[in-house]
């Protein structure tokens, strides 16, 4: 569910007409719904009501400080994967004790920043990383809380580029080596080994891969406790998918996911952390673009937009589907026609959809990409010296620009020309 609905023939973001935002900020732009963000966070939080837990939003999905503060004020922690994300979370008012630091390649500088500023835990991905965290912690006179990310060798049955839990993936340590790795971690005086971390992938649309992974985590928890480790926290990652098409069968609901966690891990008495990102932010955002030209080609027609692959790269990178709808609700009697929907970048890959049925659309019309709140703005670039597009947050009948579009002068003036030129 989201809060982007047609009213009186015009698409609204909560109580604000999307066309009104377009008139104020220009196109293309991203717009997010506060009500949708909070609803989706609450669904996860309530799904674990009977369990000691923390929902840590995976901020790589959408990291604008306004989004982070909205979720933090509702009680969310944050899952970060870089020093920049850590500093963003702190700037948004998230205390260090609610920030989890994940990622396969943490640098010494990143570790030092997080230990100095406060951290809930590091999710450690390798023995060399463990050694560095230990050394930095001792230098700072601190003890670093850690979990160790285990790779359960479970097929998440998702896109190959976002699967993370199989043996050939770069993430975590093989679960078969967990006993030895935990024994080594326990020997390091700068570390407090508090739990286990697992994350098998993103955009999962069935629960069975989670069940297989969590059953292995349950077995490992009991094994490690038997070996003397105080396993008291289980970080289960994120990955629950969203419906990118209105016609497809919906992925499992957070309440079903929560029940699975209770069924497989509830008997262990551990605090549970989950790190949803896409499901909180994905359907909470649209990308809005304008049709520049309607072009007739050999056997097909094209809608050429002012939005491009640098603004929303998921279709080019993952062959991802986004429902695309006009801002003005089409009359039921209008017959749809197939279009290739493309951007202005001089690459064939700058294609959002091929032969997508759309109602009649004209130059100057506004269209919206649904389910664009996750991995949209955060993956955007200034390719072709195209400015990053604005982000807008809606709250009821109000909206605010939460990241402005930079001017061309601002972009160009970042360059420095050497003296010899």
N, C-alpha and C positions, 0 to 999 in steps of 0.2 A: 504493500500500500504506500502511496505517496500523497502529497498535497498539491499536485499539479493537475488541475481539473478545468474543463471548459465550463464557463458561466456566461450565459447570454451570447454564446457563439464565439467567445474569446478565451484563450488559454490563460489561466491565472496561476501564479505561485502564491499559495495560501490565498490572501485576499487582495493581492496586487496583480493587475493585468500585466502580463509579460511584455506586451507592446509598450506599456508605459515605461518600463525599465529600459527597453531598447531605445526609446526616444531620449532618455536621459543620459545613457552611457555609450550608445552606439553599439554596433555589432562587429564581430561576434563577442559573446560574453558567456560566463558561467553564472548560474543563479542557483542558490541553495535554499532549502526550506528548513527553518529551525524546527518546526513541528515534526517533520519527518525524521530529522536527526535524533531528536529526543525520543520519539516513539520507538525507533529501532534500538536505541541504547536501552530503553526501559524494557523492551521485550527480552533482551539478553539478561539484564539484571534480575528481572522477575523469574526467568527460567531457572535460576539458581538460588531462589529465595531460601530454601531449606539447607543450603550448604554455605560454609564459610568461604567467601569468594571475593574476587575483584575483577571487574570487567575493564581491561586495559585496551583502549582504542588503538588500533594499529594505524598510527598517524601517517604512514607512507601513502595511505589511500587518498587523503586530502588533508593538508597540513596548515591551512590558513589559521592564524591565531584566533580569529573569531570563532571558527569551528571548534578549535581545541578548548577555548574558554567555555563555550556553550556546553560541551560534553563534560568538562571538568566540574562545572558548577552543578551538574546533575549527579556527580559522584564517580565519574570515570577516572581510571588511571590511564597512563599512556605507554604504548610500546614504541620505542624509538630504535632506529637502525643506523644512526650517524650522530656525530657531534652537533651538526646543524639542527637536526630534529630535536636532540636533547635541549639545546639552547632555545629553540622555538617553544618547546613545552614549558620550560621555566619562564620564558617571557610571557606566556599566556597565563601564568599563575599556577601551574601545576607543581606541587611540592615534590622534591626528590624522592620521598618515600613512596610515591605513587607512580614512579617512572621505572619501567623495565627496559634494559638495554640489550637488544638482540643484534644479530648480524654476524656474518662469517669472517669479517676482516676488520675487527676493531683495532684501531691504532693506539699506540701508547699515549698520544695526546688525548684521544677520545676517552680512554680509560681514566686518565688523570683528571680530566674535566668532570667526568661523572662522579668519581670518588670525592673530589673536592666540593662539588655542588650538592651531593646527596643522591643516592640511588637505592631503589628497592632491591634490585638484583641485576647481575649480569647473567645472561643466558650464554654460557660458554660453549664454543663450537669445536675446540681442538685443544690438545695438550700444550702446544706452543703458546696459544692464547692464555691458557691457564697460568703458565709460568710468568708471562708478562704481567697479568693482573696481580699475581702474588707479589712480584717485585715492586710494582708501583704502589701497591697498598702498604707494603712494609716501609717504603721510602716516605710515605705520607703519614705513617703511624696509624694506619687504619686497618680494619679487617673487611674484606670485600665479600658480601653475600653473593653466592653463585648457585645456579642450577647448571646441569650439564645437558646439552641437547643431544638426545639419542636419535639415531636414524633407525626406525623400526623395519625398514624394507617393506613398506606397504604401498601398493599402487593406488594413488588417489583417484585415478580414472578421470583426470582433468587434462587440460592442454599441456603439452610437453614442456613449454617454457615456464609454467607455474607449478609444476610438480616438484616437491622438495623432499619426499620421504622414501625414495627408493635408494637402493644400495649404490647406484651409479651417480647419484646427485652429490653436490659438493657440501651438503649441509650436515652438521652434527658428526657424532662418532658412531660407528657400528654398534648396535645394541649388544652384540656378542662380546664386545670389548669393555662393556660398561663396568664390570666388576674391577678390572685392573685400573681403569681411568679414575673411578671414584676413590680407590685406595690411594692413588697418587695424589689426588686433590686433597684428601684428608691429611696427607703428610705435609702440606704446605701451610705454614703458620699465618700467612696473610689472607687465607680463604676461609669462609664459613660455608660449608656445603649444605644447602638447605633443601634441595629438591631436584626434580627431574623436569626437563623441558622437551616437548615434542611438537613438531609442526609438519604436516605431510603435504601441504599444498594449498592452492587457492581455487575458488570457484567450484567447490565440490557440490554436487547435486544429489548425492545419496549419502546415507549415514553409515553404510557398511564399512567403508575404509576407516572412518573414525573408530568404529567398534573394534576392528582388528588392531588398530594402533593402540587404543586405550587398554585393551586386554593385555597387550604386551607390557604396557607401562605398569599395570597393576601387578603383574608377575615380577617385574623388575623392582618395584617398590618393596615388595615383601622380601625379595632376595637381598637387596641392599640393606634393609633393616636388620636382616639376619646376620649381615656382615658387620654390623655395628654403626651404620650410618643413620643419622636422625633425619629421615626423609619426611618433611612436614609440609611441603608445598609442591603442587603439580601444575606446571605451566603447559596448557594444552594447545597453545597457538590459536590460530583462527582458521579461516578457509571456507566457512559455510557460504554457498553460492547464492546469487540473486537471480530472479527471472528477467533476462534481458529482452525477452519477447513476451507480449501479452498473451500469445496463443499457446506457448509451451506450458507443459506441466510444471508447477511451481516446485522449487527445491524444498527440502525439509524446513520446518519452522523452528525458530529458536527454542520454543518450548519442547519440541521433540528432541532437539540436540541436547538441551539441558537434562531431559530424562535419561538419555543415553549416558551422559556423564555420571549421573547418580547411580544408574544400574551397573556400570562397569567399575567405577572408582569410589563410590560413596561409602563403601565399607571400610576404606582405609583411614578415614579421619583426617585427611589432608586438606589444607586450604587449596582452593582451586582458582587458577587464573585462566582466563580466556582472552584472546586478542583479536576480536572481530574488527575488520576495517571496511571491506567492501560492502557488507550487509548493512552497516550503519550509514555509510556515506553514499553508496552507489545510487540508489533510487531517490536520494535526497537532492540530486542535482540535475540540471539540464545544461546543455550547451545550446545557445541560441545563435542562429546565423541568418544571413540574408541571401536571397537568390540574386546573383549578379546578372546571369544570362540563362535563358533557356535555349539550348542549342540542338539543332537537328543534325544527326549524323547518318552514316550509312547503316540503315537497319536498326538504329536505336537513337534515343533522345537523351540529352544530358541536362542536369541541373548543375550549374556552376555556381558555387557558393563563395562567400567571402571568408568562411572558415576553412581551415586546411589541416593537413596531417600534422603540422607542427602544433596546432591547437588541441587536437584530439587524435592521438597516434594509435589508439587501440585497434581500430580496423586495419591499419597498415601493418602493425606489428604482430597482432594475434589473429587476424582475420575475424575480429570480433564484430558481433551484431549489436546495433543500437536501433531501437524503433525510432523512426523519424516522422514527425507530425507537423502539419501546418499550425501556425498560431491562431489563425482564423478557422474555426470549425467548419469543415466542408459540409455542404448540404448532402443528405443521404442519397439524393438522386444523381449526384455527380459521379461519372464513371472514372475509375482510376486507370492510369496508364503507367507502363513500366518506364523508369528512368535510371540511368547511371548517375549517381549523386557524387559529385567530385568537388575538390578544392582547386585553387588557382596555382598551386605549386607545380613547377615543371617536372613532375615525376608521375609515371603511370601509377605508382603506389599511392598517390594522393587521391584515393578513391574510398569513399565511405560505404557505398552500396552499389551493387550491380543489378540492373533490371528489377529495381524495387518499385512496386506498385504505389503510386501516389495520386491523389486527386489533382485536378488541373492547378498548376502553379505558374505564376508569372514573375517576371523580373521585378525586384523590389519587395516580394513577399518574404515574410519571416517564417522560418521553420525551427523546430526544436528537436535536439537529440535527447531522447530519454535515457535514464539510467547512466548519466555521465558524471555523477558526483565523485566516483572513485576512479583514481588513476587517469583523470582527465587533466585538470590544471597542474597537478604535480609532475606530470610527465611532459608537459608542454615545453617548447623551445622557441628560440628566435630565429630559426632557420629561414633563410632568404631575407634576413633583416625584417622579419614580421614581428611587431611588438607582442609580448605576452598579453593575453586578453584579460579584461577586467573580471574580477570575481565579485559577486553581489550576494548578500545574505538578506533573506526576507524573514520578518517576524510579524505575523498577523497582517496588518494593513500597512506596515512600514518596510522600507528597504534601505540598505546602506551599501555603498561600495566598500568592500573590505580588501581589495587590491586594485589600484588604479592601473589603467593602461599607460605604459611609459611613452613618452614622446620619442620621435625619431632622433631628436637632438640628444636626449638622455642616452639612447642606445649607442649612437655613433661616438659620443664624447667619452665613452668608456675606453675607447681605443687610445693607445699612446704611440705616437710616431717617433722613432729613434732620431737622435740628433743628426746622424749621418744622412738622413733623408730630408 
